[in-house]
């Protein structure tokens, strides 16, 4: 199973999200779900880095992750 082991890995993931958003104006649901699974399996510091960098570098993407999180808890 995949996890992110460094802030550099998280940064690359956020950069990918930002580029997809910039080109398409949306994010593929499968990608959001996969990233959510990776986040859950990653360490607390990596999870914190993900949310911080997402809010900083790709704030438009944040709503997709929050919506996916809400769907997950239903």
Phi and psi in degrees as a GROMACS rama.xvg file:
@    title "Ramachandran Plot"
@    xaxis  label "Phi"
@    yaxis  label "Psi"
@TYPE xy
-83.8668  138.955  UNK-2
-138.963  160.681  UNK-3
-93.8185  132.292  UNK-4
-110.84  -2.56541  UNK-5
-149.312  161.304  UNK-6
-64.986  -29.6486  UNK-7
-62.3441  -41.3065  UNK-8
-62.219  -43.2293  UNK-9
-63.6176  -43.1976  UNK-10
-60.2097  -41.4475  UNK-11
-63.661  -40.2148  UNK-12
-63.6984  -43.5891  UNK-13
-65.272  -41.0451  UNK-14
-60.2424  -41.2605  UNK-15
-61.0442  -47.2288  UNK-16
-59.8697  -45.473  UNK-17
-61.6878  -40.9122  UNK-18
-66.9119  -43.1557  UNK-19
-61.5384  -45.6095  UNK-20
-61.0095  -43.9879  UNK-21
-61.0701  -38.6193  UNK-22
-82.6151  -32.7787  UNK-23
-117.015  -20.706  UNK-24
78.5464  9.96617  UNK-25
-155.86  176.757  UNK-26
-127.404  139.832  UNK-27
-63.7068  131.988  UNK-28
-57.4612  -38.5546  UNK-29
-61.2873  -38.5946  UNK-30
-67.6818  -44.0992  UNK-31
-60.6503  -44.9376  UNK-32
-63.2654  -42.1607  UNK-33
-63.2272  -46.2192  UNK-34
-61.8773  -38.1574  UNK-35
-60.326  -43.399  UNK-36
-63.352  -41.9632  UNK-37
-63.6461  -42.7313  UNK-38
-57.4935  -46.1141  UNK-39
-61.4265  -31.8068  UNK-40
-89.8039  -7.92173  UNK-41
-87.3705  164.384  UNK-42
-66.2589  162.925  UNK-43
-58.4622  -41.8565  UNK-44
-67.673  -36.0688  UNK-45
-69.1204  -40.8807  UNK-46
-60.7148  -44.0451  UNK-47
-61.745  -42.8365  UNK-48
-61.3503  -41.5234  UNK-49
-58.7034  -52.0047  UNK-50
-65.0307  -38.8885  UNK-51
-64.8342  -47.3759  UNK-52
-69.2299  -35.2617  UNK-53
-62.3671  -46.7255  UNK-54
-64.1558  -35.2464  UNK-55
-78.7324  -47.4349  UNK-56
-99.919  -21.2431  UNK-57
-144.963  57.7801  UNK-58
-60.6338  -28.4101  UNK-59
-65.4827  -25.3972  UNK-60
-79.2447  -19.9705  UNK-61
-56.3644  -40.2571  UNK-62
-62.7614  -32.8824  UNK-63
-66.1135  -38.8444  UNK-64
-73.0442  -35.6416  UNK-65
-69.3679  -39.4432  UNK-66
-64.9384  -41.6689  UNK-67
-64.1238  -38.0013  UNK-68
-64.739  -41.7313  UNK-69
-63.5432  -43.0494  UNK-70
-61.8088  -37.4392  UNK-71
-64.7257  -32.828  UNK-72
-89.1567  -3.10644  UNK-73
